[in-house]
Amino acid sequence: MPRAPSDWITLAEAAGVFRAANVEVSTSTLARWVRAGRLQSIRPGRRIYVRRAQVRALLTPRRTAVRVEDLQPGLFELRERGAPKT
């Protein structure tokens, strides 16, 4: 019988989440991220557990905002048909 989903997963399970998304991350890399503070963790015994939501958040691409002032002038201006390109 499969276990009920938990908010805390082992490093091996976290590596499996990455693998399912076609991203190869080893358990030793995850352990380094835990030591560096990149992942919240608990260690009730010998195993290290990380939050499932945090692992999924690492797989979500970050969106960066672009200020209007940083866009090229004229980038989104409409040209008339047949007008020469400048």
C-alpha positions as CSV (number, residue, x, y, z in Angstrom):
1,M,0.0,0.0,0.0
2,P,1.5,3.4,-1.0
3,R,2.3,5.9,1.7
4,A,0.1,9.0,2.0
5,P,1.8,12.2,0.6
6,S,3.6,14.1,3.3
7,D,4.9,17.6,3.3
8,W,8.3,16.3,4.3
9,I,10.2,14.0,1.9
10,T,13.6,12.3,2.0
11,L,16.5,13.5,-0.2
12,A,16.0,10.4,-2.3
13,E,12.4,11.3,-2.9
14,A,13.3,14.9,-3.6
15,A,15.8,13.6,-6.2
16,G,13.0,11.6,-7.7
17,V,10.8,14.7,-8.0
18,F,13.7,16.4,-10.0
19,R,14.2,13.3,-12.1
20,A,10.5,13.2,-13.0
21,A,11.0,16.8,-14.3
22,N,14.0,15.6,-16.4
23,V,16.4,17.4,-14.1
24,E,19.3,15.3,-12.7
25,V,20.1,16.3,-9.1
26,S,21.9,13.9,-6.8
27,T,21.1,13.4,-3.2
28,S,24.6,14.8,-2.3
29,T,23.8,18.0,-4.2
30,L,20.5,18.2,-2.2
31,A,22.4,17.6,1.0
32,R,24.8,20.5,0.1
33,W,21.8,22.7,-0.6
34,V,20.5,21.8,2.9
35,R,23.8,22.8,4.5
36,A,23.9,26.0,2.5
37,G,20.4,26.9,3.7
38,R,18.8,26.7,0.3
39,L,16.3,24.1,1.5
40,Q,14.6,23.9,4.8
41,S,15.1,20.6,6.4
42,I,14.6,18.4,9.5
43,R,16.6,15.5,10.7
44,P,14.7,13.4,13.2
45,G,17.2,10.5,12.9
46,R,19.8,9.7,10.3
47,R,17.7,10.8,7.3
48,I,17.3,14.3,6.2
49,Y,13.9,15.5,5.2
50,V,13.0,18.5,3.0
51,R,9.7,20.2,2.2
52,R,8.1,18.9,-0.9
53,A,6.7,22.4,-1.8
54,Q,10.2,23.9,-1.6
55,V,11.5,21.2,-4.0
56,R,8.7,21.9,-6.4
57,A,9.4,25.7,-6.1
58,L,13.0,25.1,-7.3
59,L,11.6,23.6,-10.5
60,T,9.3,26.6,-11.2
61,P,11.0,29.1,-13.4
62,R,11.4,32.5,-11.9
63,R,9.8,35.4,-13.7
64,T,11.8,38.6,-13.8
65,A,10.1,41.9,-14.4
66,V,11.3,44.3,-17.1
67,R,10.9,48.0,-16.6
68,V,9.4,49.9,-19.4
69,E,12.4,52.2,-19.4
70,D,14.7,49.3,-20.2
71,L,12.9,48.3,-23.4
72,Q,14.3,49.4,-26.7
73,P,12.6,52.6,-28.0
74,G,10.2,51.7,-30.9
75,L,10.3,48.0,-30.2
76,F,6.5,47.8,-29.9
77,E,5.5,50.6,-32.3
78,L,3.4,49.6,-35.2
79,R,4.6,50.4,-38.7
80,E,2.4,51.0,-41.7
81,R,2.4,48.4,-44.4
82,G,4.9,49.1,-47.1
83,A,6.9,51.5,-44.9
84,P,10.6,51.0,-45.1
85,K,12.3,49.3,-42.2
86,T,14.6,51.6,-40.3
